[in-house]
Amino acid sequence: MIVFDLCCAAGDHRFEAWFASSDSFGEQQARGLINCPVCGDGDVKKAVMAPRVGAKSNRQALAPPPAKPGAGEPSPDLVRKLLADIAAKQAEMLPQSRWVGRDFADAARAMHEGRAAEDLIHGQASPEEARSLRDDGIAAMPLLVPIVPPEAAN
């Protein structure tokens, strides 16, 4: 198997692909079987790439540099404190916004388009609805700490 860095002519998108051999790449390219995964362009060529050269077998691998003091994973206590701070800030902000439930995406879009007054809202949106809002330039973000919808609370 061989890996090639490839790029398309339309958007100059770079990506890599595996082939059985260099000839296999040429055959697939000639048959129009290789397309850019970003834009779908079929005019794909090999991109310039650095060769992969293995280390000599008589050389020892270099040891990784020693870790700096304080580097690495945060302590469990720090993680607990940060999560508690996030939850407290979210709990402080939620009463200032209006629950719109499953109508979140529609409500956010209506405000963005000027069909509804600007307001602070929170609610539920599917991943597809959230992507659509983002793609349309509508600012929305998930709550970092899950909440219980008002109709489900005791």
Secondary structure, DSSP 8 states (H G I E B T S, - for coil): -EEEEEEETTT--EEEEEES-HHHHHHHHHTT----TTT--S-EEE----------TTS---------TT-SS--HHHHHHHHHHHHHHHHHHGGGSEEEETTHHHHHHHHHTTSS----EEE---HHHHHHHHHTT------SS----GGG--
